[in-house]
Amino acid sequence: MITRRRTATSCTVAFFRRYLMGDTSAEALLTGREKPPDVPDVPDVVKVEYVKPH
């Protein structure tokens, strides 16, 4: 739970600093080139699955 909160906070702060203050120091975080500091190492894989409607 704490990790999710910290991740959300770091992304939110980066967003507001970028778009309200013009600070581009966290641009890599916003574009996905860099992960938030407290995110565990997980593979960068997105799985897509289609479930046929009944």
C-alpha positions in Angstrom: 0.0 0.0 0.0 2.8 2.4 0.9 4.6 1.7 -2.4 1.4 2.6 -4.4 1.0 5.8 -2.5 4.6 6.8 -3.0 4.4 6.0 -6.7 1.2 8.0 -7.1 2.7 10.9 -5.2 5.9 11.0 -7.2 4.0 10.8 -10.5 1.5 13.5 -9.4 4.3 15.8 -8.2 6.2 15.3 -11.4 3.1 16.1 -13.5 2.3 19.3 -11.6 5.9 20.5 -11.6 6.1 19.9 -15.3 2.9 21.5 -16.4 2.4 24.2 -13.8 5.9 25.2 -13.2 7.6 24.3 -16.4 10.2 22.1 -14.6 11.4 19.4 -17.0 13.7 17.6 -14.5 11.2 14.7 -14.1 10.4 14.3 -17.8 11.9 10.8 -17.9 9.5 9.7 -15.2 6.5 11.2 -17.1 7.4 9.5 -20.4 8.1 6.1 -18.9 11.9 6.1 -19.6 12.5 6.0 -15.8 10.5 4.2 -13.1 9.5 5.9 -9.8 12.0 5.3 -7.1 10.0 2.9 -4.9 8.7 0.6 -7.7 10.0 -3.0 -7.4 11.8 -4.4 -10.4 9.2 -6.0 -12.6 9.5 -6.8 -16.3 8.3 -4.1 -18.7 5.7 -6.4 -20.2 2.1 -5.6 -20.9 -0.1 -8.5 -21.3 -3.3 -8.1 -23.4 -6.0 -10.7 -23.3 -9.3 -10.8 -25.2 -12.3 -12.3 -23.5 -15.0 -13.3 -25.9 -18.4 -11.9 -24.8 -21.0 -14.6 -23.9 
